[in-house]
């Protein structure tokens, strides 16, 4: 509703109230003047006494009207009283010219109007003072409410500062523990430890880490913790405003409680060589921790995560060159076993589902064509290992339910035909 409409509504309400007030005043004056006229003149055997009474009932009426309605209504009441008095004077057969010449008669008219002006003005000043005091009282109440709110905020800030200073969880020692927890040369262990760190130091209830594809336009869920409807298996950058800032501009974002239902509270990129390789989303957390201090702590932790992950990936590039079969992304069996071990750890700590598929090659060799077909049929986050002794391919599918695992098996059967010996080796949900 616009201000003009609101003012117009108030103006109409004021005019309606003012009009009703005048109508009540006129009705009361007419009725009471008529009553006084009938009682003290018409039905009075001593009619002449009406124009000589020392405390005239019409004067009392004017005084009451002035005290009730104010100056203007009091003057109107004085006019009604004067008309009633002069009408009675006329009915007594007196000359109206003499009325205005004789002090003992026209003094009543002066008394009516003088009383109306004096008492009506006093009423108006009183009403004005009361209105002013009401406004001051309302303003004082508003200021008190603002002061109370400020006090509550100040107390909350004081408590937050106290926690920052003496709280063991937020101390420098604890931040050292963050760095220690991320001090590993295995990237998959870094991803796992990130969850533990964020739960402990930010009191996150739901966290998701997404891998960013080569085009920076698509995100695939890598690992998540907590039960929330916000977690999606995949995200498109162009469908979420905050992701454009995170992925393209490499900004750490605090979205806040007024965000849409699908947006996280905090979001940050994991950066390697000037590019976002993953995105961390804090999708739910203790509401008392959604503060500017926690956000700054989150930014520090994310920066350390990026450094730890970059270091781990660089070490893996150097040390783990022999972890993969030449020219492929298929891991040798011992390295694949370590990756499965880490996924089992995530299942134990966070309840993340995963599945394993075994493909027996029989007499068929593992050539480049078969390797390429397998890679085209699985996700970026999936891992493939080769058991040379048994001539078997094993595929690890993180964050995969049994129902999805069955669909993947059927898809692989179609892609890898004529191979037919496919077994969903295990499904953990």
ZIVEN-V659800 format. One record per residue. N is the residue number from 1. PSI is psi in whole degrees, -180 to 180 (* if undefined). OMEGA is omega in degrees with one decimal (none if undefined). Layout:
# ZIVEN-V659800
n=<N	N>
psi=<PSI	PSI>
omega=<OMEGA	OMEGA>
This chain:
# ZIVEN-V659800
n=<1	2	3	4	5	6	7	8	9	10	11	12	13	14	15	16	17	18	19	20	21	22	23	24	25	26	27	28	29	30	31	32	33	34	35	36	37	38	39	40	41	42	43	44	45	46	47	48	49	50	51	52	53	54	55	56	57	58	59	60	61	62	63	64	65	66	67	68	69	70	71	72	73	74	75	76	77	78	79	80	81	82	83	84	85	86	87	88	89	90	91	92	93	94	95	96	97	98	99	100	101	102	103	104	105	106	107	108	109	110	111	112	113	114	115	116	117	118	119	120	121	122	123	124	125	126	127	128	129	130	131	132	133	134	135	136	137	138	139	140	141	142	143	144	145	146	147	148	149	150	151	152	153	154	155	156	157	158	159	160	161	162	163	164	165	166	167	168	169	170	171	172	173	174	175	176	177	178	179	180	181	182	183	184	185	186	187	188	189	190	191	192	193	194	195	196	197	198	199	200	201	202	203	204	205	206	207	208	209	210	211	212	213	214	215	216	217	218	219	220	221	222	223	224	225	226	227	228	229	230	231	232	233	234	235	236	237	238	239	240	241	242	243	244	245	246	247	248	249	250	251	252	253	254	255	256	257	258	259	260	261	262	263	264	265	266	267	268	269	270	271	272	273	274	275	276	277	278	279	280	281	282	283	284	285	286	287	288	289	290	291	292	293	294	295	296	297	298	299	300	301	302	303	304	305	306	307	308	309	310	311	312	313	314	315	316	317	318	319	320	321	322	323	324	325	326	327	328	329	330	331	332	333	334	335	336	337	338	339	340	341	342	343	344	345	346	347	348	349	350	351	352	353	354	355	356	357	358	359	360	361	362	363	364	365	366	367	368	369	370	371	372	373	374	375	376	377	378	379	380	381	382	383	384	385	386	387	388	389	390	391	392	393	394	395	396	397	398	399	400	401	402	403	404	405	406	407	408	409	410	411	412	413	414	415	416	417	418	419	420	421	422	423	424	425	426	427	428	429>
psi=<130	162	-37	-42	-42	-45	-40	-42	-43	-42	-43	-40	-39	-43	-40	-42	-42	-42	-43	-37	-43	-41	-42	-42	-46	-45	-43	-43	-44	-47	-46	-37	-40	-41	-44	-42	-44	-43	-48	-7	-60	-44	7	123	-24	74	-32	-24	-18	-34	6	7	136	-48	94	135	-31	-34	-40	-40	-45	-42	-45	-43	-39	-42	-26	-44	-18	-171	-54	-43	-32	-42	-40	-41	-38	-37	-43	-43	-40	-42	-41	-43	-46	-32	-41	-41	-40	-40	-23	-1	15	157	126	-27	-43	-30	-43	-7	-21	116	-38	-16	-53	-7	-29	-39	-46	-40	-41	-51	-37	-43	-42	-44	-46	-53	-36	-42	-40	-40	-44	-42	-39	-46	-41	-42	-42	-44	-43	-43	-36	-43	-42	-39	-43	-42	-39	-40	-41	-43	-38	-41	-43	-40	-41	-42	-42	-39	-43	-43	-41	-42	-40	-44	-41	-42	-41	-42	-38	-42	-39	-33	-48	-7	125	-34	-25	14	173	-37	-41	-39	-33	-37	-33	-50	-39	-41	-30	1	81	155	11	119	-39	-33	-35	-48	-40	-44	-28	-43	-48	-42	-47	-36	-41	-46	-22	-4	40	137	-24	125	142	138	126	139	139	132	176	-24	-5	25	-6	137	136	132	127	-50	145	159	138	158	107	146	-12	-25	127	149	-28	157	143	132	-39	-7	-4	118	-43	-30	-30	-42	-36	-49	-45	-41	-5	40	148	125	135	107	-39	174	-15	13	171	165	-27	-3	147	176	-50	149	138	150	146	118	135	119	43	14	144	115	-16	164	132	126	124	102	-23	144	166	126	-30	-15	-4	71	171	-36	-46	-38	-43	-38	-40	-42	-39	-46	-42	-39	-42	-36	-45	-44	-44	-42	-39	-44	-43	-42	-38	-41	-42	-36	-33	-50	-37	26	-32	7	-19	150	143	129	11	174	22	123	149	158	-44	-35	-35	-39	-37	-39	-40	-39	-42	-37	-37	-37	-42	-37	-41	-41	-41	-5	27	125	151	162	156	135	134	131	115	122	-19	-124	-4	138	160	91	179	-37	-45	-40	-42	-40	-42	-46	-35	-20	-5	176	168	-34	-9	156	144	134	156	124	103	-31	-40	-2	51	144	133	135	126	126	97	154	56	126	170	-38	-43	-37	-42	-40	-37	-40	-45	-39	-40	-37	-40	-37	-34	16	133	8	136	-13	81	133	127	92	-42	152	118	116	*>
omega=<-176.7	-179.6	-179.3	178.8	-179.9	178.5	178.9	178.3	178.5	-179.3	178.9	179.3	178.9	179.4	178.5	178.7	179.8	179.1	178.7	179.5	177.9	179.2	177.0	-179.2	179.0	-179.5	179.3	-179.8	179.3	-178.1	-177.3	175.4	178.1	179.7	178.9	179.4	-178.0	-174.5	-172.1	179.6	-172.0	-178.4	-179.9	179.4	178.8	-174.6	-177.3	-178.8	-176.8	-176.6	179.8	-177.9	-177.3	173.0	-170.8	178.9	177.3	177.9	177.0	178.3	179.1	179.7	-179.9	179.1	-179.8	179.6	-178.5	-171.6	179.5	-169.0	-174.7	178.1	176.3	177.0	176.5	177.8	177.0	178.0	176.6	-179.2	178.9	179.5	178.9	-179.1	-178.1	176.6	176.5	177.9	179.2	-180.0	177.5	177.1	-179.7	-179.7	-178.1	178.2	177.9	179.4	-178.2	177.8	-175.5	-178.7	-176.7	179.4	-175.0	176.9	179.4	178.8	178.2	179.2	179.2	-175.4	178.5	177.9	-180.0	-177.9	-176.5	-177.2	178.2	177.8	177.4	177.5	179.9	178.1	178.6	178.5	179.7	178.6	179.4	178.7	179.8	179.1	176.8	178.1	178.4	178.4	178.6	178.6	177.8	177.8	178.1	178.5	178.1	177.9	177.9	179.7	178.6	178.7	177.7	178.8	178.5	178.5	179.6	178.1	178.5	178.8	179.0	178.2	178.6	178.9	178.1	178.9	-178.8	-175.3	-172.0	-178.3	-177.8	-177.3	-176.8	-176.5	177.5	177.9	-179.8	177.4	174.1	178.6	175.6	-178.8	179.8	-178.9	-178.5	-177.0	178.7	-178.9	178.8	-174.7	-179.1	176.0	176.6	179.4	-179.4	-177.9	178.3	-179.5	-179.1	-179.2	-177.3	177.4	-175.2	-170.1	178.8	-178.5	178.4	176.8	179.0	-179.4	176.4	174.4	-179.2	173.2	-179.7	-179.3	-174.4	-178.1	-175.9	-178.8	-173.0	180.0	178.9	-178.5	179.5	-177.2	176.7	179.2	178.4	-178.1	-179.8	178.9	-179.1	-176.6	178.3	179.3	179.0	179.8	172.7	-176.0	-176.6	178.7	-178.5	-175.4	-175.5	-177.3	178.4	178.7	-177.4	-173.3	-174.5	-177.3	177.0	-179.7	170.7	-169.5	168.3	-172.7	173.9	-174.2	-179.3	-179.4	178.1	-172.5	-176.4	-176.4	178.8	175.7	176.2	175.9	-177.4	177.1	166.5	-167.9	174.1	179.3	175.4	-179.0	176.9	177.7	178.8	179.3	176.0	177.2	169.5	-171.9	177.5	-179.4	173.7	-173.9	-179.7	-178.7	179.7	-176.9	179.5	178.1	179.7	178.4	177.8	176.2	177.5	179.6	178.6	-179.1	179.6	178.2	177.9	177.4	179.6	179.9	-179.3	-178.7	177.7	178.9	-180.0	-179.6	178.8	177.9	179.7	178.8	-177.9	-172.3	-170.9	178.1	-180.0	179.4	-176.7	174.0	-175.4	175.5	-178.4	171.9	177.6	-175.6	169.8	-167.8	-177.0	178.2	176.1	179.5	176.8	178.7	177.7	178.5	179.0	178.7	176.3	176.9	178.0	178.1	180.0	-175.3	-171.4	-179.4	-178.9	-179.5	174.1	-179.8	177.8	178.0	176.7	179.1	178.6	-176.3	-178.6	179.7	-177.7	178.1	173.8	-178.1	-177.6	-178.6	179.4	177.8	179.8	178.5	179.7	-178.0	178.7	-173.7	-177.9	-177.4	177.9	-175.6	179.6	-179.7	-179.0	177.1	-177.6	176.7	-175.4	-177.6	-177.7	-177.2	-178.1	172.5	176.7	-178.9	176.3	179.9	178.0	177.0	-177.1	177.9	-179.3	-179.5	179.0	179.6	178.5	179.1	179.2	178.3	179.6	179.4	179.0	178.0	179.0	-177.1	-173.3	176.6	20.7	177.1	-174.3	-175.3	-179.9	179.0	171.6	-168.4	178.5	179.3	-177.1	179.4	none>
